Amino acid sequence: MRDRSLLFGSATVVAAAAGFGLLGPVARFAYGTGLEPISFVAWRALFATLIVALFVFWRIGRGEAFVGPWRLPGRQRVALLTAGITSVSLNVAMFLAFERTTVALVLLAFYTYPALVAVVAVWRGVEPLDGVRVAALVLALGGMVLVVAGGLDPTGELRVDPLGIILALSAAISQTVFVTVSRSGFAAISTDQAMGWIMAATMATCALLAFATGGSASLAVPLTSGPALGLSALAGTLAAGIPSILFLRGIRSIGGTRTGILMLFEPVVGVVLAAVLLKEGLAPIQLAGGGCILAAAVLLQRSGREPVLAPESVPGREVQIRAEPATIEARERT
């Protein structure tokens, strides 16, 4: 049963990585319709919020209790707020980094976050880093480097901008914080409800940023362009809303270190889709990198599993939170 649960949790994360991997090619097509990056992020977050909200209403109709963030214990409210802030800062930092430096360099800097997650987990004493996980982490990171760097055009211009690299690293830190606090920081609210609030915060903030930076014209493009609206809906559903729920479920199910390593399938999916849809080609070194990440995923199944740390909300949980706030607060302090 434990192996089956680990396998299911791992499959959930890989599915999330595949969904997020769609974003690159879809964004490329969306930019061709007149959408600018930050406006595209706002529209993607809008559709993600809608799809998550529909799922939340469906779950509530089947008996899941609604838990408003304002009713969470103090520490959990702070943790959920932190997750929302890091989601916004991650999107903004990556958008700015892509404008300043070569995309491959941004990805190489950003995908250091699985290693950062592992270091933080060991430092906090919540996840051991045994030999199997170290080997899997090294394999996956090495494979990611081969996949991303293998796509660099040797005849093209390599833009190395220090601020762009710093922004990409700050995005990696934001993702590390998100994974760390999401592991058990707001356990009293279900994954779908938590992601709904986080995506709504991302949508509102990016829309305001688009207005503030003079991108209102770009923000209005999907209102007059069917392709732009369709691509935004596709990105918000398959490359944001559904993967975001799966990502958070994976963190809570198999822990941050495993989730971070398995999420390195994301650039593999992005590169493969770019080769198929954008005719960008696929180098042998990138295939080798994908093989390394696949080997890391298989290796991870041999490592011991921690118990689930953040169970889903269950019917009646809302009443329990209302009736026993002092008990929950005391349990948090211990």
matplotlib code that plots the C-alpha trace (Angstrom):
import matplotlib.pyplot as plt

x = [0.0, 2.9, 4.6, 1.3, 0.7, 4.3, 3.8, 0.5, 2.0, 4.9, 2.6, 0.6, 3.7, 4.9, 1.4, 1.8, 5.2, 3.7, 1.0, 3.4, 5.6, 2.9, 3.3, 6.4, 4.9, 1.4, 3.0, 4.9, 1.7, -0.1, 2.6, 2.0, -1.5, -0.4, -0.4, 2.6, 4.1, 2.7, -0.8, -0.6, 0.2, -2.8, -5.2, -3.7, -4.2, -7.8, -8.8, -6.8, -8.8, -12.1, -11.2, -10.0, -13.2, -15.4, -13.5, -13.9, -17.7, -17.9, -16.0, -18.2, -21.3, -19.9, -19.5, -16.1, -16.3, -15.5, -12.6, -12.1, -8.5, -9.7, -10.8, -7.4, -5.2, -2.8, 0.3, -1.6, -3.0, 0.6, 1.8, -1.0, -0.3, 3.4, 2.5, 0.4, 3.2, 5.8, 3.6, 3.3, 7.0, 7.9, 5.9, 7.1, 10.7, 10.7, 8.9, 11.6, 14.4, 13.2, 13.3, 16.9, 18.8, 18.8, 15.9, 18.1, 20.2, 17.1, 15.9, 19.3, 19.2, 15.5, 15.8, 18.3, 15.2, 15.0, 18.4, 17.4, 14.3, 16.3, 18.8, 16.0, 14.2, 17.3, 18.1, 14.6, 14.8, 11.6, 13.0, 16.2, 18.5, 19.8, 22.1, 19.3, 17.8, 21.2, 21.9, 18.4, 18.9, 22.3, 20.9, 17.9, 19.8, 22.5, 19.7, 18.1, 21.3, 21.7, 18.1, 18.2, 21.8, 21.4, 18.9, 21.3, 22.1, 25.9, 25.6, 23.2, 23.8, 24.2, 22.9, 24.4, 22.8, 23.7, 20.3, 18.5, 20.4, 19.7, 16.0, 15.9, 17.6, 15.1, 12.4, 14.1, 14.1, 10.4, 9.6, 11.6, 9.7, 6.4, 7.2, 8.5, 5.4, 3.0, 4.2, 2.3, 1.9, -1.8, -3.0, -6.5, -7.5, -7.7, -5.3, -7.9, -9.2, -5.7, -4.7, -7.9, -6.9, -3.3, -4.2, -6.7, -4.0, -1.6, -4.3, -5.2, -1.5, -0.4, -3.5, -2.6, 1.1, 0.0, -2.0, 0.8, 3.4, 1.3, 0.2, -3.6, -3.8, -2.2, -4.5, -7.5, -6.3, -8.2, -11.4, -11.2, -9.1, -10.5, -7.1, -5.6, -8.6, -8.5, -4.7, -5.2, -7.9, -5.8, -2.8, -5.0, -6.6, -4.0, -0.9, -1.9, -5.1, -5.0, -1.2, -1.2, -3.7, -1.6, 1.6, 0.3, -1.2, 2.2, 4.0, 1.7, 1.8, 5.4, 7.3, 9.1, 12.4, 10.8, 8.4, 11.2, 13.2, 10.2, 9.2, 12.4, 10.3, 8.8, 11.7, 11.8, 8.1, 8.6, 11.6, 9.8, 6.7, 8.8, 10.4, 7.0, 5.0, 7.6, 9.9, 12.9, 14.5, 15.7, 19.4, 20.8, 22.3, 18.7, 17.5, 20.3, 19.2, 15.7, 16.9, 18.8, 15.7, 13.7, 16.3, 16.1, 12.4, 12.8, 15.5, 13.2, 10.7, 13.3, 13.7, 11.6, 8.4, 7.3, 3.7, 1.2, 1.6, -1.4, -4.6, -7.5, -10.4, -13.1, -16.8, -17.3, -13.8, -15.1, -17.1, -14.1, -12.0, -14.8, -15.2, -11.6, -9.4, -7.4, -6.7, -5.4, -3.2, -1.8, -1.1, 0.8, 3.0, 4.0]
y = [0.0, 2.4, 1.7, 2.2, 5.5, 6.7, 5.6, 7.5, 10.6, 10.5, 10.1, 13.1, 15.3, 14.1, 14.9, 18.4, 18.8, 17.7, 20.3, 23.1, 22.0, 23.1, 26.7, 27.5, 26.5, 27.9, 31.2, 31.4, 31.2, 33.6, 36.2, 36.0, 37.2, 40.4, 39.4, 40.5, 38.2, 39.8, 40.2, 36.6, 35.6, 37.6, 35.9, 32.5, 33.0, 34.2, 30.9, 28.9, 30.6, 29.8, 26.1, 25.7, 27.4, 25.0, 22.1, 23.6, 24.0, 20.4, 19.1, 21.2, 19.8, 16.3, 17.2, 19.0, 21.8, 25.3, 26.8, 30.5, 31.7, 34.2, 31.2, 29.4, 29.5, 32.4, 30.6, 28.9, 32.2, 33.5, 30.4, 30.7, 34.4, 33.5, 31.0, 33.6, 36.2, 33.7, 32.7, 36.3, 37.0, 33.9, 34.9, 38.5, 37.6, 35.0, 37.5, 40.1, 37.6, 36.3, 39.9, 40.5, 37.3, 34.1, 31.8, 28.8, 30.6, 31.7, 28.0, 26.8, 29.3, 28.6, 24.8, 24.9, 25.0, 21.2, 21.3, 24.3, 22.5, 19.4, 21.6, 23.4, 20.1, 18.6, 21.8, 21.8, 18.1, 17.2, 15.0, 12.9, 13.1, 9.6, 8.2, 7.3, 10.8, 12.4, 10.2, 11.0, 14.7, 14.7, 12.6, 14.9, 18.1, 16.8, 15.7, 19.1, 20.8, 18.6, 19.2, 23.0, 23.7, 21.3, 23.6, 26.6, 27.7, 27.7, 30.3, 32.5, 35.4, 34.4, 37.3, 37.1, 39.8, 39.7, 41.2, 38.6, 35.8, 37.3, 37.5, 33.9, 32.8, 34.9, 33.0, 29.7, 31.0, 31.9, 28.4, 26.9, 28.9, 27.9, 24.2, 24.5, 26.3, 24.3, 21.0, 21.4, 25.1, 25.4, 21.9, 22.8, 23.9, 21.5, 21.7, 22.9, 25.7, 26.8, 26.9, 28.8, 31.7, 31.6, 31.8, 34.6, 36.6, 36.0, 37.1, 40.3, 41.3, 40.6, 42.5, 45.5, 45.3, 45.2, 48.4, 50.1, 49.3, 50.5, 47.1, 47.8, 47.5, 44.0, 43.1, 43.8, 41.6, 38.4, 40.5, 41.0, 38.1, 34.6, 32.9, 34.9, 34.1, 30.4, 30.1, 31.9, 29.5, 26.5, 27.8, 28.6, 25.2, 22.6, 24.6, 26.3, 25.4, 21.6, 21.3, 23.6, 21.4, 18.3, 20.1, 21.0, 17.5, 16.0, 18.2, 17.2, 13.5, 12.7, 15.7, 18.6, 16.9, 14.2, 16.7, 19.1, 16.3, 15.0, 18.5, 18.5, 16.6, 20.1, 21.3, 17.8, 18.1, 21.7, 20.8, 17.9, 20.0, 22.7, 20.2, 18.9, 22.0, 24.7, 22.6, 23.5, 20.1, 17.7, 17.2, 13.8, 15.4, 16.5, 12.9, 11.8, 14.4, 13.2, 9.7, 10.9, 12.5, 9.3, 7.3, 9.6, 9.1, 5.4, 5.6, 7.7, 4.9, 2.9, 5.5, 5.4, 7.5, 9.9, 10.0, 12.3, 15.6, 17.6, 15.6, 16.9, 18.7, 16.3, 16.9, 18.4, 19.8, 23.4, 22.8, 21.3, 24.4, 26.7, 24.7, 24.0, 26.9, 26.8, 23.1, 23.6, 26.5, 24.4, 21.5, 23.9, 25.2, 21.6]
z = [0.0, 0.8, -2.5, -4.3, -2.6, -3.4, -7.1, -7.3, -5.7, -8.1, -11.1, -9.8, -9.8, -13.3, -14.6, -13.1, -14.7, -18.1, -17.8, -16.8, -19.7, -22.2, -21.2, -23.3, -26.7, -25.9, -24.7, -28.0, -30.0, -27.6, -28.1, -31.8, -31.3, -29.6, -26.0, -23.9, -21.3, -18.1, -19.7, -20.7, -17.2, -15.9, -18.4, -17.7, -14.0, -14.6, -16.4, -13.8, -11.0, -12.9, -13.4, -9.8, -8.6, -10.6, -9.1, -5.6, -6.0, -7.3, -4.2, -1.9, -3.5, -2.7, 1.0, 1.3, 3.8, 2.7, 4.7, 4.3, 4.7, 7.4, 9.5, 9.5, 12.6, 12.6, 11.5, 8.7, 7.4, 7.3, 5.4, 2.8, 2.4, 1.9, -0.7, -2.6, -2.4, -3.7, -6.5, -7.7, -7.2, -9.1, -12.2, -12.2, -11.7, -14.5, -16.8, -16.2, -16.4, -19.8, -21.2, -20.0, -20.8, -22.8, -21.9, -21.4, -18.9, -17.0, -16.9, -15.7, -12.8, -12.0, -11.9, -9.1, -6.8, -6.3, -4.8, -2.6, -1.5, -0.5, 1.5, 3.3, 4.1, 5.6, 7.5, 9.0, 9.8, 7.9, 5.2, 5.2, 2.3, 1.9, -0.7, -3.1, -3.0, -3.5, -6.5, -7.9, -7.3, -9.1, -12.0, -12.4, -12.2, -14.6, -17.0, -16.8, -17.7, -20.8, -21.8, -21.4, -22.5, -25.4, -26.9, -27.1, -30.6, -31.0, -33.8, -31.8, -29.4, -25.8, -23.6, -20.2, -18.0, -14.3, -13.2, -15.4, -13.7, -10.3, -11.1, -12.2, -9.0, -7.0, -8.8, -7.7, -4.1, -4.4, -5.6, -2.8, -0.2, -1.9, -1.8, 1.8, 3.3, 1.2, 2.6, 5.8, 6.4, 5.8, 6.4, 7.4, 3.9, 1.0, -2.0, -4.4, -2.2, -1.3, -5.0, -5.8, -3.5, -4.7, -8.4, -7.7, -6.0, -9.0, -11.4, -9.6, -9.0, -12.6, -14.0, -11.9, -13.0, -16.6, -16.1, -14.2, -16.8, -19.7, -20.9, -20.9, -24.7, -24.5, -21.6, -23.8, -26.8, -25.8, -25.7, -29.5, -30.6, -30.5, -30.9, -28.0, -25.8, -26.7, -26.1, -22.7, -21.8, -22.8, -20.8, -17.8, -17.8, -18.8, -18.0, -14.8, -13.0, -13.2, -12.9, -9.9, -7.9, -8.9, -7.9, -4.4, -3.9, -4.8, -2.3, 0.5, -0.6, -1.3, 0.2, -1.2, -2.2, -4.3, -5.8, -6.8, -8.5, -10.4, -11.5, -13.6, -16.2, -17.0, -19.2, -20.9, -21.9, -23.0, -25.2, -26.7, -27.5, -28.9, -31.2, -32.4, -32.5, -33.2, -35.4, -33.2, -33.4, -30.6, -30.1, -29.0, -25.8, -24.9, -25.3, -23.0, -20.4, -20.5, -19.9, -16.8, -15.4, -16.1, -14.3, -11.3, -11.2, -11.1, -8.5, -6.3, -6.0, -4.0, -1.3, 1.9, 2.1, 4.8, 5.9, 4.3, 6.1, 5.0, 4.6, 2.5, 4.1, 5.0, 5.6, 9.0, 9.2, 9.0, 12.2, 13.9, 13.1, 14.4, 17.6, 18.5, 17.5, 20.7, 20.2, 16.6, 17.7, 20.5, 18.2, 15.8, 18.6, 19.4]

ax = plt.figure().add_subplot(projection="3d")
ax.plot(x, y, z, "-o")
ax.set_aspect("equal")
plt.show()
